[in-house]
Amino acid sequence: MTKIQSYSIALDTFVEIINKIKKERERKTRVGEFVNVFILWNRISGISEPTHSKILAFILSSDSMHGQGNLFLKLFLRRIGVDVTTNEEWVVTAEKGRVDVMLKRHFPHPSVVIIENKSNWANDQPNQLYRYWAQNIHRCEEDCYPGFYENHTDYKIVYLIPTAGKIPSDNSTEKPIDYPINLPNRIPMEPVIMAFDKELLDWLDECIAHLPSENSPLINLLNQYKEYCKHL
Protein backbone atom coordinates (compact mmCIF):
# COMPACT_ATOMS: atom_id res chain seq x y z
CA MET A 1 0.00 0.00 0.00
CA THR A 2 1.39 3.37 -1.00
CA LYS A 3 1.68 6.32 1.33
CA ILE A 4 -1.03 8.14 -0.65
CA GLN A 5 -3.42 5.21 -0.17
CA SER A 6 -2.64 5.11 3.55
CA TYR A 7 -3.26 8.86 3.87
CA SER A 8 -6.52 8.50 1.93
CA ILE A 9 -7.78 5.71 4.21
CA ALA A 10 -6.77 7.68 7.32
CA LEU A 11 -8.56 10.77 5.98
CA ASP A 12 -11.72 8.79 5.19
CA THR A 13 -11.66 7.30 8.69
CA PHE A 14 -11.20 10.75 10.20
CA VAL A 15 -14.13 12.17 8.20
CA GLU A 16 -16.30 9.22 9.25
CA ILE A 17 -15.51 9.82 12.92
CA ILE A 18 -16.24 13.55 12.58
CA ASN A 19 -19.58 12.81 10.89
CA LYS A 20 -20.55 10.39 13.68
CA ILE A 21 -19.67 13.00 16.31
CA LYS A 22 -21.66 15.63 14.39
CA LYS A 23 -24.72 13.37 14.08
CA GLU A 24 -24.58 12.45 17.77
CA ARG A 25 -24.34 16.13 18.70
CA GLU A 26 -27.33 16.91 16.45
CA ARG A 27 -29.30 14.10 18.13
CA LYS A 28 -28.49 15.39 21.60
CA THR A 29 -29.44 18.91 20.53
CA ARG A 30 -32.83 17.74 19.22
CA VAL A 31 -33.70 15.99 22.49
CA GLY A 32 -32.54 18.95 24.61
CA GLU A 33 -29.47 17.41 26.25
CA PHE A 34 -27.59 20.71 25.92
CA VAL A 35 -30.33 22.80 27.51
CA ASN A 36 -29.03 23.86 30.93
CA VAL A 37 -30.86 26.37 33.09
CA PHE A 38 -27.70 27.22 35.06
CA ILE A 39 -25.62 27.94 31.94
CA LEU A 40 -28.46 30.11 30.61
CA TRP A 41 -28.80 31.85 33.96
CA ASN A 42 -25.07 32.55 34.04
CA ARG A 43 -25.11 33.98 30.51
CA ILE A 44 -28.02 36.29 31.28
CA SER A 45 -27.06 37.69 34.66
CA GLY A 46 -24.15 35.63 36.04
CA ILE A 47 -24.15 33.17 38.92
CA SER A 48 -22.25 34.80 41.76
CA GLU A 49 -20.85 33.14 44.87
CA PRO A 50 -23.88 34.21 46.93
CA THR A 51 -26.14 32.64 44.30
CA HIS A 52 -24.13 29.39 44.44
CA SER A 53 -24.47 29.43 48.23
CA LYS A 54 -28.24 29.81 47.97
CA ILE A 55 -28.43 26.96 45.45
CA LEU A 56 -26.48 24.73 47.84
CA ALA A 57 -28.70 25.79 50.74
CA PHE A 58 -31.76 24.94 48.64
CA ILE A 59 -30.45 21.41 48.05
CA LEU A 60 -29.36 20.92 51.66
CA SER A 61 -32.46 22.34 53.36
CA SER A 62 -35.04 19.87 54.64
CA ASP A 63 -37.95 22.24 53.99
CA SER A 64 -37.10 23.10 50.34
CA MET A 65 -39.55 22.57 47.52
CA HIS A 66 -37.51 19.56 46.34
CA GLY A 67 -39.60 17.56 48.81
CA GLN A 68 -36.83 15.17 49.92
CA GLY A 69 -36.63 16.33 53.52
CA ASN A 70 -33.13 15.97 54.94
CA LEU A 71 -32.07 13.21 52.52
CA PHE A 72 -29.53 15.35 50.65
CA LEU A 73 -28.30 16.94 53.88
CA LYS A 74 -27.63 13.57 55.49
CA LEU A 75 -25.74 12.33 52.44
CA PHE A 76 -23.58 15.46 52.57
CA LEU A 77 -22.91 15.19 56.29
CA ARG A 78 -21.92 11.54 56.09
CA ARG A 79 -19.56 12.41 53.25
CA ILE A 80 -17.67 14.91 55.44
CA GLY A 81 -17.63 12.63 58.48
CA VAL A 82 -20.52 13.96 60.57
CA ASP A 83 -22.57 11.26 62.32
CA VAL A 84 -26.31 11.54 61.68
CA THR A 85 -29.31 9.71 63.09
CA THR A 86 -32.98 9.61 62.21
CA ASN A 87 -34.56 12.30 64.39
CA GLU A 88 -32.43 15.40 64.00
CA GLU A 89 -33.19 19.08 63.71
CA TRP A 90 -30.93 21.02 61.37
CA VAL A 91 -31.18 24.63 60.26
CA VAL A 92 -29.56 25.60 56.94
CA THR A 93 -28.81 29.24 56.16
CA ALA A 94 -27.03 31.02 53.31
CA GLU A 95 -25.28 34.38 53.29
CA LYS A 96 -26.04 35.23 56.90
CA GLY A 97 -23.47 36.74 59.23
CA ARG A 98 -20.90 36.70 56.38
CA VAL A 99 -20.92 32.89 56.36
CA ASP A 100 -21.68 31.48 52.91
CA VAL A 101 -23.58 28.39 54.11
CA MET A 102 -24.08 27.22 57.67
CA LEU A 103 -25.60 23.98 58.92
CA LYS A 104 -26.65 23.92 62.57
CA ARG A 105 -28.04 21.03 64.57
CA HIS A 106 -29.91 21.73 67.80
CA PHE A 107 -31.14 18.20 68.57
CA PRO A 108 -30.06 15.68 69.81
CA HIS A 109 -26.87 17.70 70.46
CA PRO A 110 -25.26 20.86 69.04
CA SER A 111 -23.32 20.71 65.80
CA VAL A 112 -22.03 23.34 63.37
CA VAL A 113 -20.85 22.93 59.78
CA ILE A 114 -19.58 26.02 57.97
CA ILE A 115 -19.19 25.98 54.18
CA GLU A 116 -16.86 28.59 52.74
CA ASN A 117 -17.78 28.81 49.07
CA LYS A 118 -15.02 29.77 46.62
CA SER A 119 -16.93 29.01 43.43
CA ASN A 120 -15.78 32.23 41.73
CA TRP A 121 -12.13 31.86 42.78
CA ALA A 122 -12.34 34.68 45.34
CA ASN A 123 -9.29 35.30 47.51
CA ASP A 124 -9.47 34.60 51.23
CA GLN A 125 -10.22 37.57 53.42
CA PRO A 126 -7.80 38.29 56.30
CA ASN A 127 -8.46 35.91 59.22
CA GLN A 128 -11.63 34.74 57.47
CA LEU A 129 -11.76 31.07 58.54
CA TYR A 130 -10.46 31.90 62.00
CA ARG A 131 -13.28 34.40 62.56
CA TYR A 132 -15.85 31.84 61.40
CA TRP A 133 -14.48 29.33 63.88
CA ALA A 134 -14.32 31.81 66.77
CA GLN A 135 -17.79 33.25 66.17
CA ASN A 136 -19.71 30.09 65.37
CA ILE A 137 -17.88 27.05 66.79
CA HIS A 138 -15.69 28.14 69.72
CA ARG A 139 -17.52 27.85 73.04
CA CYS A 140 -15.04 26.70 75.69
CA GLU A 141 -11.36 26.29 76.49
CA GLU A 142 -11.37 22.64 75.44
CA ASP A 143 -12.33 23.38 71.84
CA CYS A 144 -9.20 25.50 71.38
CA TYR A 145 -7.10 22.35 70.90
CA PRO A 146 -6.92 20.10 67.81
CA GLY A 147 -7.54 16.98 69.90
CA PHE A 148 -11.03 18.24 70.71
CA TYR A 149 -12.12 17.81 67.08
CA GLU A 150 -10.83 14.27 66.89
CA ASN A 151 -13.52 13.33 69.41
CA HIS A 152 -16.12 15.89 68.32
CA THR A 153 -16.57 15.31 64.60
CA ASP A 154 -19.82 17.28 64.59
CA TYR A 155 -17.92 20.51 63.99
CA LYS A 156 -16.56 21.11 60.52
CA ILE A 157 -15.38 23.88 58.25
CA VAL A 158 -15.72 22.93 54.59
CA TYR A 159 -13.56 24.86 52.12
CA LEU A 160 -15.38 24.46 48.80
CA ILE A 161 -13.16 25.19 45.80
CA PRO A 162 -13.84 25.19 42.03
CA THR A 163 -11.20 22.56 41.29
CA ALA A 164 -8.28 20.86 43.03
CA GLY A 165 -5.31 23.04 43.92
CA LYS A 166 -6.75 25.97 45.86
CA ILE A 167 -6.16 25.75 49.63
CA PRO A 168 -6.90 28.11 52.53
CA SER A 169 -4.30 30.84 52.86
CA ASP A 170 -2.20 31.08 56.01
CA ASN A 171 -3.59 34.54 56.58
CA SER A 172 -7.12 33.17 56.59
CA THR A 173 -6.38 30.67 59.36
CA GLU A 174 -4.42 33.07 61.60
CA LYS A 175 -5.85 34.76 64.70
CA PRO A 176 -6.74 38.44 64.29
CA ILE A 177 -4.45 40.72 66.28
CA ASP A 178 -7.35 42.11 68.31
CA TYR A 179 -8.55 38.68 69.55
CA PRO A 180 -7.94 37.53 73.16
CA ILE A 181 -4.45 36.28 73.93
CA ASN A 182 -5.75 32.99 75.37
CA LEU A 183 -7.07 31.87 71.97
CA PRO A 184 -4.82 29.74 69.71
CA ASN A 185 -2.70 31.52 67.11
CA ARG A 186 -4.21 29.41 64.34
CA ILE A 187 -7.54 27.78 63.83
CA PRO A 188 -7.38 24.51 65.81
CA MET A 189 -9.34 22.41 63.30
CA GLU A 190 -8.39 21.21 59.83
CA PRO A 191 -10.76 22.45 57.09
CA VAL A 192 -12.33 19.80 54.86
CA ILE A 193 -11.34 20.53 51.26
CA MET A 194 -14.03 19.81 48.67
CA ALA A 195 -14.01 20.66 44.96
CA PHE A 196 -17.04 21.54 42.87
CA ASP A 197 -15.73 19.41 40.00
CA LYS A 198 -14.99 16.31 42.12
CA GLU A 199 -16.33 15.76 45.65
CA LEU A 200 -19.41 17.94 45.11
CA LEU A 201 -20.20 16.05 41.90
CA ASP A 202 -19.86 12.76 43.77
CA TRP A 203 -22.34 14.01 46.37
CA LEU A 204 -24.81 15.14 43.68
CA ASP A 205 -24.49 11.73 42.00
CA GLU A 206 -25.33 10.10 45.33
CA CYS A 207 -28.34 12.39 45.74
CA ILE A 208 -29.60 11.49 42.27
CA ALA A 209 -29.08 7.76 42.94
CA HIS A 210 -31.46 7.98 45.92
CA LEU A 211 -34.27 9.52 43.87
CA PRO A 212 -37.03 7.46 42.22
CA SER A 213 -36.68 7.40 38.43
CA GLU A 214 -40.08 9.06 37.99
CA ASN A 215 -38.83 12.21 39.72
CA SER A 216 -37.40 13.48 36.45
CA PRO A 217 -37.74 17.24 37.21
CA LEU A 218 -35.47 17.02 40.26
CA ILE A 219 -33.09 14.55 38.61
CA ASN A 220 -32.75 16.84 35.60
CA LEU A 221 -32.18 19.87 37.83
CA LEU A 222 -29.39 18.17 39.80
CA ASN A 223 -27.82 16.84 36.61
CA GLN A 224 -27.83 20.32 35.09
CA TYR A 225 -26.22 21.77 38.20
CA LYS A 226 -23.63 18.99 38.02
CA GLU A 227 -22.75 19.93 34.45
CA TYR A 228 -22.45 23.57 35.37
CA CYS A 229 -20.17 22.82 38.33
CA LYS A 230 -17.70 21.00 36.08
CA HIS A 231 -16.57 24.24 34.44
CA LEU A 232 -16.42 26.96 37.09
Secondary structure, 3 states (H helix, E strand, C coil): CCHHHHHHHHHHHHHHHHHHHHHHHHHHHHCCCCCCHHHHHHHHCCCCHHHHHHHHHHHHCCCCCCCCCCHHHHHHHHHCCCCCCCCCEEEEEEEECCEEEEEEEEECCCEEEEEEECCCCCCCCCCHHHHHHHHHCCCCHHHHCHHHHHHCCCEEEEEEECCCCCCCCHHHHECCCCCCCCCCCECCCCCEEEECCCHHHHHHHHHHHCCCCCCHHHHHHHHHHHHHHCCC
